[in-house]
Amino acid sequence: MISRIRQLWIQRKAMVVVALLSMGSGAVLGAVRYSNRFPAIPTFEVKRGEFIDSVQFRGEVKAMKSVTISAPAEAGDLEIVKIAADGTQLKQGDTIVEFDKTKTEQELAQYRSTLKSAQAEIEQARAQARLKEEEDVTVAMKARYDVEAAKLDASKQEIVSRIEGAEAKLKVADAEQKLHEMEEKLKSDRAVNKATIESKTQASKKAAYDVQRAERALTKMILRAPLAGMISLVPVWRPEGEVPFKPGDRAWPGAPMGELPDVSSLRISARVDETERGRIAIKQLVTAQLDAIPDRQFTGNIEQISTIATIDFSAGWPIPRNFNLEIALDQADTRLKPGMTAQLTVVVDRVPDALSIPSEASFQKSGQTVAYVWEGSKFQEHAIEIRRRSRNRILVAKGLRAGERVALKDPSAKE
């Protein structure tokens, strides 16, 4: 009986010990888990790697040289029959715009008829002038003859009576007067005939000019590409907004229809803030990511930087002063088109084996820059020394070690 009681006591003692050990290990495990719990706010693990110091800005593709395709300036009302679609890749000599020729052909036929009539009127006026002059010359010659005959009769006054002599003198005067009148009439008729012929000649010249103008306009009813490239149609204002010309539309003489940029002159134009001007230079490598061509990245070089900063009114308030850049691309692409926008990156420097963190992992506290490092169960504030900033990254010189986790939000801020 006594032995039985001893066995029961030993068993209970063993169970108590096991229970106490289990409770102790659970407490230890809970404490460990509590001390190593994951932070509730997002963090970033500090690592060593290459720090890329770069400048980023926006740009736009522009053609430094382009040919403007315009409607004929000497034509009248123009109706578009055909027009190339915006962005069409053209070869030299390809048709860009074709206008309706019907009205111009009708005008040309009318101008040619007017020219023919004007030339016939000139010939008729010249023939009439010749006939009139021959009549006037004949009458003038007869008047001269009459004067000579009257003078001859007047020379006989010594052998005839005084009365007959006086009559002869009067006849001479009368004949001379008629001769003078005929000579004046001849001059007047010559001047009138000359003016008439000149008037007809001017009418003929105008008709000839109209014919030539219509012929030139007829040759321009089809506008062809003077060089190979991608056509960019010029938008015109309409009630529904600015849209390019389309078949069936009417264009005014000299209206700009489109632009054919010289592909070899395509550049990316950009503006860089004056605070970043000292970090970039001519010939620096540029990486360009065009918004409209996301499947390809382009490279190029800074070709030109303006010497003077200008005010950029498009950049918002406060109005900054920016420098103009021109970037030449190393690659060509048929999809490149003026007006496309791009994100440009210029790598200024590369620092190997560096500690860097995101910009949002640094905070300003009491006049110094700090980062919050996760240590066991809470964040500890560490003062850090920043060596360099680049876009959304910070190069840390002191205050952090590789492998530490830093908060991406201020853990001391109240929600």
C-alpha positions in Angstrom: 0.0 0.0 0.0 2.8 2.3 1.0 4.7 1.5 -2.2 1.5 2.3 -4.2 1.3 5.7 -2.6 4.9 6.4 -3.4 4.5 5.5 -7.1 1.5 7.9 -7.3 3.5 10.7 -5.7 6.4 10.2 -8.0 4.1 10.3 -11.1 2.4 13.5 -9.9 5.7 15.1 -9.2 6.9 14.2 -12.7 3.7 15.7 -14.3 4.1 18.9 -12.3 7.8 19.2 -13.4 6.7 18.7 -17.0 4.0 21.2 -16.7 6.3 23.8 -15.2 8.9 23.1 -17.9 6.2 23.5 -20.6 5.0 26.8 -19.1 8.6 28.1 -18.9 9.5 27.2 -22.5 6.2 28.8 -23.7 7.0 32.0 -21.9 10.6 32.1 -23.3 9.3 31.4 -26.8 6.7 34.1 -26.5 9.3 36.6 -25.3 11.5 35.7 -28.3 8.7 36.0 -30.7 7.6 39.3 -29.2 11.1 40.7 -29.4 11.5 39.7 -33.1 8.0 40.6 -34.4 7.8 42.2 -37.8 7.2 46.0 -37.9 3.8 47.3 -38.8 5.0 50.0 -41.2 6.9 49.4 -44.5 10.7 49.1 -44.2 13.7 48.9 -46.4 16.8 46.7 -45.9 20.0 48.6 -46.2 22.4 47.0 -48.7 25.7 47.8 -50.4 25.7 48.3 -54.1 26.4 50.8 -56.9 24.9 54.2 -56.3 24.0 55.9 -59.5 23.9 59.7 -59.4 21.7 61.0 -62.2 19.6 63.9 -63.5 16.2 63.4 -64.9 14.0 65.8 -67.0 11.4 65.7 -69.7 11.9 66.4 -73.4 10.1 66.5 -76.7 11.1 65.2 -80.2 11.5 68.1 -82.7 12.7 68.3 -86.2 15.4 71.0 -86.7 14.7 71.0 -90.4 11.4 70.3 -92.1 9.6 71.0 -95.4 6.1 72.6 -95.2 3.6 71.2 -97.8 1.2 74.0 -98.7 -1.8 74.3 -101.1 -1.1 76.2 -104.4 -1.0 79.9 -103.7 -2.2 80.8 -107.2 -5.3 78.5 -107.2 -8.8 79.4 -106.3 -11.2 77.2 -104.4 -9.5 73.9 -103.7 -11.3 70.7 -102.9 -9.3 67.8 -101.5 -9.8 64.5 -103.4 -7.1 62.5 -101.6 -4.7 63.1 -98.7 -2.2 60.9 -97.0 -3.0 59.7 -93.5 -1.2 61.5 -90.7 2.0 59.7 -89.8 2.3 57.9 -93.2 5.9 57.0 -94.1 6.5 58.4 -97.6 9.1 58.0 -100.3 10.4 60.8 -102.4 7.8 61.5 -105.1 4.8 59.9 -103.3 1.5 61.7 -103.5 0.6 63.7 -100.3 -2.4 65.7 -101.5 -4.5 65.6 -104.7 -7.0 68.4 -105.4 -10.0 68.4 -107.8 -8.8 69.7 -111.2 -12.2 70.4 -112.8 -12.6 74.1 -111.9 -8.9 74.9 -112.7 -9.2 73.2 -116.1 -12.4 75.2 -116.8 -10.6 78.4 -115.9 -7.6 77.5 -118.0 -9.8 76.9 -121.0 -11.5 80.3 -120.4 -8.2 82.1 -120.0 -6.9 80.6 -123.2 -10.0 81.7 -125.1 -9.6 85.2 -123.7 -5.9 85.2 -124.8 -6.8 84.1 -128.3 -9.5 86.9 -128.6 -7.0 89.5 -127.2 -4.4 88.5 -129.7 -7.0 88.7 -132.6 -8.0 92.2 -131.4 -4.4 93.3 -131.4 -4.0 92.2 -135.0 -7.3 93.9 -136.0 -6.3 97.1 -134.2 -2.9 97.1 -136.0 -4.6 96.5 -139.4 -7.0 99.4 -138.8 -4.2 101.6 -137.7 -2.3 100.9 -140.9 -5.4 101.7 -143.1 -6.1 104.9 -141.2 -2.5 106.0 -141.4 -2.4 105.3 -145.2 -5.6 107.4 -145.6 -4.1 110.2 -143.5 -0.8 110.1 -145.4 -2.7 110.3 -148.7 -4.8 113.2 -147.6 -1.7 115.0 -146.3 0.2 114.4 -149.6 -2.8 115.9 -151.5 -2.8 118.9 -149.1 1.0 119.4 -149.8 0.2 119.2 -153.5 -2.5 121.8 -153.2 -0.1 124.1 -151.3 2.5 123.8 -154.0 -0.2 124.5 -156.7 -1.5 127.5 -154.9 2.0 128.9 -154.5 2.6 128.4 -158.2 -0.6 130.4 -159.0 0.4 133.1 -156.6 3.8 133.5 -158.3 1.9 134.7 -161.4 0.6 137.9 -159.7 3.0 140.0 -161.7 1.4 139.1 -165.0 -2.2 139.0 -163.8 -4.5 141.5 -162.2 -4.2 142.6 -158.6 -7.4 140.9 -157.7 -6.4 137.5 -159.1 -3.1 137.8 -157.2 -4.8 138.4 -153.9 -7.1 135.4 -154.6 -4.1 133.3 -155.2 -2.5 134.3 -151.9 -5.7 133.4 -150.1 -5.7 130.0 -151.8 -2.1 129.5 -150.6 -3.0 130.3 -147.0 -6.1 128.1 -147.2 -4.0 125.2 -148.6 -1.3 125.6 -145.9 -4.0 125.6 -143.2 -5.5 122.4 -144.6 -2.0 120.8 -144.7 -1.4 121.8 -141.1 -4.7 120.3 -140.1 -4.0 117.0 -141.9 -0.5 116.7 -140.4 -2.0 117.2 -136.9 -4.7 114.7 -137.7 -2.0 112.2 -138.8 -0.2 112.7 -135.5 -3.4 112.4 -133.5 -4.5 109.2 -135.3 -1.1 107.7 -134.8 -1.3 108.4 -131.1 -4.8 107.0 -130.9 -3.8 103.9 -132.8 -0.7 103.4 -130.6 -2.8 103.7 -127.4 -5.4 101.3 -128.8 -2.8 98.7 -129.7 -1.1 99.2 -126.3 -4.4 98.6 -124.5 -5.1 95.5 -126.5 -1.5 94.3 -125.8 -2.0 94.8 -122.1 -5.2 92.8 -122.2 -3.3 90.1 -124.1 -0.5 90.1 -121.5 -3.1 89.8 -118.6 -4.8 86.9 -120.4 -1.4 85.2 -121.0 -0.5 85.7 -117.3 -3.9 84.1 -116.3 -3.1 81.2 -118.6 0.3 80.7 -117.2 -1.0 81.0 -113.6 -3.8 78.4 -114.3 -1.2 76.1 -116.0 1.1 76.3 -112.9 -1.9 75.8 -110.6 -2.9 72.7 -112.6 0.6 71.2 -112.2 0.3 71.7 -108.4 -3.1 70.0 -108.1 -1.0 67.0 -106.9 1.4 67.7 -104.1 4.3 65.2 -103.9 6.9 64.5 -101.3 10.1 66.4 -102.0 12.0 63.9 -99.8 11.4 60.7 -97.9 10.0 60.9 -94.4 6.9 60.7 -92.2 4.2 63.2 -93.0 2.7 65.2 -90.1 -0.6 66.8 -91.1 -1.2 70.3 -89.8 -4.4 70.6 -87.7 -6.8 73.4 -88.6 -9.5 75.0 -86.4 -13.0 73.6 -86.8 -16.1 73.9 -84.7 -15.4 70.4 -83.4 -11.8 71.2 -82.6 -8.4 71.2 -84.3 -8.2 68.4 -86.8 -6.2 67.9 -90.0 -7.6 68.2 -93.5 -9.5 65.2 -94.9 -10.9 64.2 -98.3 -13.8 66.4 -99.3 -12.6 69.4 -97.3 -11.9 72.7 -99.0 -8.6 74.5 -98.5 -7.7 78.1 -99.1 -4.8 79.1 -101.4 -1.5 78.7 -99.6 -3.0 76.8 -96.7 -0.4 74.7 -94.9 -1.3 71.0 -95.3 1.4 69.2 -93.5 5.1 69.1 -92.6 7.7 66.6 -93.8 10.5 66.6 -91.2 14.0 65.7 -92.2 14.6 62.5 -90.3 18.3 63.2 -90.0 17.5 66.5 -88.2 15.3 64.9 -85.4 16.5 66.0 -82.0 15.0 65.9 -78.5 14.6 69.3 -77.1 14.5 69.7 -73.3 14.9 72.2 -70.5 16.9 71.7 -67.4 16.7 73.7 -64.2 19.6 76.1 -63.5 20.3 74.2 -60.2 21.2 71.1 -62.3 23.1 73.0 -65.1 26.5 72.6 -63.5 26.1 68.8 -63.4 25.7 68.3 -67.2 28.0 68.9 -70.1 28.2 68.6 -73.9 28.7 65.0 -75.2 27.3 63.4 -72.0 25.4 60.1 -72.5 21.7 60.4 -72.3 19.1 57.6 -72.0 15.7 58.4 -73.5 12.5 56.5 -72.9 9.8 57.8 -75.2 6.2 57.6 -73.9 4.9 56.5 -77.3 7.5 53.8 -77.8 7.6 51.9 -74.5 9.2 48.8 -76.0 12.5 50.4 -76.8 15.0 52.6 -75.0 17.1 55.1 -77.0 20.5 56.5 -76.2 22.1 59.8 -77.3 24.4 62.6 -76.4 23.9 66.2 -75.3 24.6 68.1 -78.5 23.9 71.7 -77.4 23.3 73.7 -74.2 22.1 77.3 -74.2 24.5 79.7 -72.7 21.8 81.8 -71.0 19.0 80.6 -68.8 15.5 81.8 -69.8 12.2 81.9 -68.0 10.0 78.9 -68.4 6.4 80.0 -68.1 5.1 76.5 -68.7 6.7 75.1 -65.6 4.2 76.5 -63.1 4.7 78.8 -60.1 7.2 80.0 -59.0 8.4 80.5 -62.6 11.9 78.9 -62.9 14.8 79.8 -65.1 15.9 76.9 -67.3 18.6 76.1 -69.8 17.6 74.7 -73.3 19.2 71.4 -74.3 19.3 69.6 -77.7 20.0 65.8 -77.6 21.0 63.8 -80.7 19.9 60.2 -80.7 22.2 57.4 -81.7 19.4 55.2 -83.1 16.8 55.7 -85.8 13.2 54.4 -85.7 10.4 54.8 -88.2 8.0 55.4 -85.3 9.9 58.5 -84.2 7.7 61.5 -84.8 7.9 65.2 -83.9 5.8 66.0 -80.8 6.6 62.8 -79.0 7.6 63.2 -75.3 10.4 61.4 -73.5 11.8 60.8 -70.1 15.5 61.7 -70.2 18.2 60.4 -67.8 21.8 61.7 -67.6 24.1 59.6 -65.4 26.4 62.1 -63.7 28.4 59.7 -61.5 28.6 56.1 -60.3 29.8 55.2 -56.7 30.6 51.4 -56.2 30.1 49.5 -52.9 27.9 52.3 -51.4 25.2 52.3 -48.8 22.0 53.9 -50.1 18.4 54.2 -49.0 15.3 55.6 -50.5 14.7 59.4 -49.9 11.5 58.6 -48.0 13.6 56.7 -45.4 15.2 59.9 -44.1 13.6 62.5 -41.8 14.5 65.9 -40.4 14.4 65.9 -36.6 15.8 68.7 -34.4 17.9 70.2 -37.2 19.5 66.9 -38.3 18.8 64.0 -40.7 17.8 60.8 -39.1 16.6 57.3 -40.0 14.6 54.9 -37.9 16.2 51.5 -37.6 14.2 48.4 -36.5 15.9 46.9 -33.4 14.2 43.9 -31.9 10.8 45.1 -31.1 10.8 48.8 -31.9 12.4 51.5 -34.1 15.4 53.4 -32.9 16.3 56.9 -34.1 19.8 57.0 -35.8 21.4 60.3 -37.0 22.8 59.8 -40.4 25.3 61.7 -42.6 24.2 62.2 -46.2 27.0 62.3 -48.8 24.9 62.8 -52.0 21.3 62.8 -53.2 20.1 61.6 -56.6 16.4 61.6 -57.6 14.8 59.3 -55.0 18.0 57.8 -53.5 20.3 58.9 -50.8 24.0 58.0 -50.4 24.7 57.5 -46.7 28.2 58.2 -45.4 27.6 57.4 -41.7 24.9 56.2 -39.3 23.8 52.9 -40.9 25.1 49.4 -41.6 24.3 46.8 -44.3 21.5 44.5 -43.3 19.6 46.9 -41.1 16.0 47.7 -41.8 14.9 51.4 -41.9 11.4 52.7 -41.8 9.8 54.2 -44.9 7.4 56.2 -42.8 8.0 58.2 -39.6 7.1 55.7 -36.8 6.9 58.6 -34.3 4.3 60.4 -36.2 0.8 60.3 -34.8 -1.9 58.8 -37.0 
